[in-house]
Amino acid sequence: MKYLIRKPDTFMNTLNEEINSILRRSFDSVFPEYVLEKETKGLTIPVDIKEFDNEYKVRVEVPGVKKENIDIELNKSYMTITAKKEEEKEEKTKKYHKTEFAYGNYSRTIYFPSEINVSASEAHLDNGILCLHLPKLKTQEEETKKLEVK
């Protein structure tokens, strides 16, 4: 009788891939960002998203990207950031020993549970970090009134 021996790291990787596959199939309609992740694998933009009572603060890593090559489309319920990182072409002859830099178009769509005040939103770029301040749209509290019975 032969036993199937699996190394722990191989088994865990296989298990992790299977769980990811199940989650993607289950949540594609709820979290459309999973679909985007598949299409732009390797060229996604890392983000930090913090929610406060009155606003969202989003930090986006875009090292080596000029501000002219960043496009932000902001809607009251979502935001799409597109960035283009271009390779410098000053060298006449190149001989790489190793390159790990990624060049091309990056894109990321973020959905917000509360509506955004688009006109009051701001963005600035500082040392390769795009910082966005996105105030929430103020919702009018329901007015309550005591009715007198006549």
Secondary structure, 3 states (H helix, E strand, C coil): CCCCCCCHHHHHHHHHHHHHHHHHHHHCCCCCHHHHHHHCCCCCCCEEEEECCCEEEEEEECCCCCHHHEEEEECCCEEEEEEEECCCCCCCCCCCCCCCCCCEEEEEEEECCCCECHHHCEEEEECCEEEEEEEECCCCCCCCCCCCCC
